[in-house]
Amino acid sequence: MEEKVFDRSNALYVRTVPRKGRGVFANITFKTGDVIDRAPTWGFDHAAAELLDRTGVLEYYFVRQDRNQTEPLTGYVVFGLSSLMNHSSNPNAERVWADKESGTWVSIVALKDIAVDEEITHRYINVSDYPPSVKFFD
């Protein structure tokens, strides 16, 4: 039997996806525009990015398109299940960033209706930064 690990609300679960590793799946229906998950982040600069790029953390941090290029923060480690969502060139969700007094948060928002047991995916904007050994599958 396939193992599913559920989040606290039982809205999401994690399971292994062939050729991809872990993935996040819907345990409830999400409608277009619904917030699927919200997570705190830790932002870091270019010097820290150079160190992180030498580790497996590269595969779990994100860059933002909504920041100007003079911003000192290079990337963000995202905490929670959001960090386990896989890439797709035809995603069903997107990241929405918010800078708050309590820090930077990322929300995962449905781009289309998502059915129960459907994998939740988003588009990685830094695919070219990954080592050639990392293969992306839709």
Secondary structure, DSSP 8 states (H G I E B T S, - for coil): ----EE-TTSSEEEEEETTTEEEEEESS-B-TT-EEEEEEEEEEEHHHHHHHTTSGGGGGEE--SSS-TT-SEEEEEE-SGGGG-EE-SS-SEEEEEEEETTEEEEEEEESS-B-TT-B-EE--TTGGGS-TT-----
